[in-house]
């Protein structure tokens, strides 16, 4: 990057917080997205506050430099892979936390991870009850930018359901605040849907393409400390699917619930079963792993009884192996990372949401593609909120086998097209989701009209949202 630009950036953040060193650039050329090729940026800048972010973006806008916002770098679909020669704006120094106990909310800087916030809130017997399974490195701002989900989502939905407002720096450096805090005299974050249209929602899931989220205000809840861990067995997918639906219909609070096919469960057992202390067992065709959680013991006891009643009514049985859901929940801040990296493969992932009663259609489609392409992979996922099920299938490949990697890329693209036809929806506008999908053309054109209005120079994370032809 031109030294003149680097000097201007250093004048904003200080010499210690801007770098063009090759080893630093190499570090920021990758993320946890190990199925994606790294790209070397031209510089990395680490602002300390929102005002510095604003001034950095003014410089980038002046010189039309591609900007990639980054916090913990735990994204899995290449969202924070920079543009060649571009500028990475790393936000981990924005680490302030402000609690509003009377408003049942908290405001955090873009560098605050879920782990940091959980430790902070625990001293007040509070929590934000959604954890992406990379919580020790994933920040709330980054998770909001992708509208993520994880343990806790089975009851509370995706992270968007927690958000009360955002502070965002637009591409030209303008700082805006959404939600109730847009009123500078407000006592704090207490209402998202304030001042007309839901501007907050514009930036949730925007992948950093419309601006940089510098602060996030979210709801807090009294911390649940009463849990019951249970497994339920079924012979058909329809029974397992109906079980999840009836848990929701009967207000049984499953804070984390997943359906496992037998072969996928055995795969999981091979990786983490011994560590979690899960006993050897001849698992049924479909196993539902559930963590029930309630504030009060009497509520929990009622849920346990009702869940067993629903299971047996549907023709299933209570397995009684608690170590599986207990391991998932207790290890929730890093389960995904541990299970994903506990082997030598690289992988591509394809996040999508399906309805719980359409679970089988995603599973069938994933297996069809893996079988056709001769690939190894899995179909894991979990219940996410009111009426959705989050899938994160992996397609594995040997990183030393270029031919196999290319096959995975082709299978990845084909799988997205087929899943779209089942009625599944992405929660990230990744390019592979929308190529050759004419039904999305008008929608994408509208999104790009918004982007062109906010970012006429196209500096913000260019290419992360696909452009219609």
Order of alpha helices (4+ residues) and beta strands (2+ residues): alpha-beta-alpha-beta-alpha-beta-beta-beta-beta-alpha-beta-alpha-alpha-beta-beta-alpha-beta-beta-beta-alpha-beta-alpha-beta-alpha-beta-alpha-alpha-beta-alpha-beta-beta-beta-alpha-alpha-alpha
